[in-house]
Amino acid sequence: MPVANQVLYQPFEIEYKELSVFPKKTYRNSFFVLIYILEGSGIQYVNNHRFNYRKGNLFLITPQDTYFFDIINPTTFFFLSFNQSYIKTSKDNDWVERMDFIMNNASHRPGCILKNRLDKPLIASLVENIVQELSNQQLYHSKITETIVNAIILVVARNIALKLPKNIKENTGEAVLDILHYIQENIFHPENLRVEQMCTHLAISAGYLGKYFKKQTGETLQQYIINYKLRLVEMRLLHSDMRINEIVFELNYTDESHLNRLFKKYKGINPSEYRKMQNKL
């Protein structure tokens, strides 16, 4: 399937499409895309993973992700595209730094981005308001639309932040954000997550790295890496048809028994049982 590289000409762009068939090409962007499903169902493919989608799902496609949709029931898509510079137009440097980190670290989080139940009706309302503004074109519609776009991005950031270390300090410094970014960026490459390799890349001494991370996040580096990988396992169990051995291979576990032991230790149940239990809910 051909890959279409798209270009964004405005700080943000909005599209609203009703489709029975999605164009038969794989897309790759140099910008962020939020895709909200107003109606319909089908399968979303991101970076060779597949996820069943339905009304009310919100997906975040990060730069260089590849994606396309297989529509089962006619679907109404809402696309909100925005680039890195749009985030950085704020005069609040702390907000820009945190937002930049959160959005870029959304990678490897497949499926619906909305983890906070209270945010689901909020996003539905915000998207509906944008659609109305675009349809009615009343006075100040551009400025109102921009304000709603900012609200949507903030809600998305909040949901991504829910998966950051639980005890991370609100005013954490740039160094710990760099560490988290590095870990998440290299989660599929365990050789890059060795302490000596991390210290070389981040220009931090081995003696300081572990203590600093624990102080800032409340977790050791090893705990964070284990928990983060297990969250990826959960998402694949819930939102993909990957077999356990495929998950083991992708996330570089020694073998299935290694993953089973680790998953049961932290989740109280093995991966296969977890998938069956969640499918019954």
Rosetta blueprint (number, residue, H / E / L):
1 M L
2 P L
3 V E
4 A E
5 N E
6 Q E
7 V L
8 L L
9 Y L
10 Q L
11 P L
12 F E
13 E E
14 I E
15 E E
16 Y E
17 K E
18 E E
19 L E
20 S L
21 V L
22 F L
23 P L
24 K L
25 K L
26 T E
27 Y E
28 R E
29 N E
30 S L
31 F L
32 F E
33 V E
34 L E
35 I E
36 Y E
37 I E
38 L E
39 E E
40 G E
41 S E
42 G E
43 I E
44 Q E
45 Y E
46 V E
47 N L
48 N L
49 H E
50 R E
51 F E
52 N E
53 Y E
54 R E
55 K L
56 G L
57 N L
58 L E
59 F E
60 L E
61 I E
62 T L
63 P L
64 Q L
65 D L
66 T E
67 Y E
68 F E
69 F E
70 D E
71 I E
72 I E
73 N E
74 P E
75 T E
76 T E
77 F E
78 F E
79 F E
80 L E
81 S E
82 F E
83 N L
84 Q H
85 S H
86 Y H
87 I H
88 K L
89 T L
90 S L
91 K L
92 D L
93 N H
94 D H
95 W H
96 V H
97 E H
98 R H
99 M H
100 D H
101 F H
102 I H
103 M H
104 N H
105 N L
106 A L
107 S L
108 H L
109 R L
110 P L
111 G L
112 C L
113 I L
114 L L
115 K L
116 N L
117 R L
118 L L
119 D H
120 K H
121 P H
122 L H
123 I H
124 A H
125 S H
126 L H
127 V H
128 E H
129 N H
130 I H
131 V H
132 Q H
133 E H
134 L H
135 S H
136 N H
137 Q L
138 Q L
139 L L
140 Y L
141 H H
142 S H
143 K H
144 I H
145 T H
146 E H
147 T H
148 I H
149 V H
150 N H
151 A H
152 I H
153 I H
154 L H
155 V H
156 V H
157 A H
158 R H
159 N H
160 I H
161 A H
162 L L
163 K L
164 L L
165 P L
166 K L
167 N L
168 I L
169 K L
170 E L
171 N L
172 T L
173 G L
174 E H
175 A H
176 V H
177 L H
178 D H
179 I H
180 L H
181 H H
182 Y H
183 I H
184 Q H
185 E H
186 N L
187 I L
188 F L
189 H L
190 P H
191 E H
192 N H
193 L H
194 R L
195 V H
196 E H
197 Q H
198 M H
199 C H
200 T H
201 H H
202 L H
203 A L
204 I L
205 S L
206 A H
207 G H
208 Y H
209 L H
210 G H
211 K H
212 Y H
213 F H
214 K H
215 K H
216 Q H
217 T H
218 G L
219 E L
220 T L
221 L H
222 Q H
223 Q H
224 Y H
225 I H
226 I H
227 N H
228 Y H
229 K H
230 L H
231 R H
232 L H
233 V H
234 E H
235 M H
236 R H
237 L H
238 L H
239 H H
240 S L
241 D L
242 M L
243 R L
244 I H
245 N H
246 E H
247 I H
248 V H
249 F H
250 E H
251 L L
252 N L
253 Y L
254 T L
255 D L
256 E H
257 S H
258 H H
259 L H
260 N H
261 R H
262 L H
263 F H
264 K H
265 K H
266 Y H
267 K H
268 G L
269 I L
270 N L
271 P H
272 S H
273 E H
274 Y H
275 R H
276 K H
277 M H
278 Q H
279 N H
280 K H
281 L L
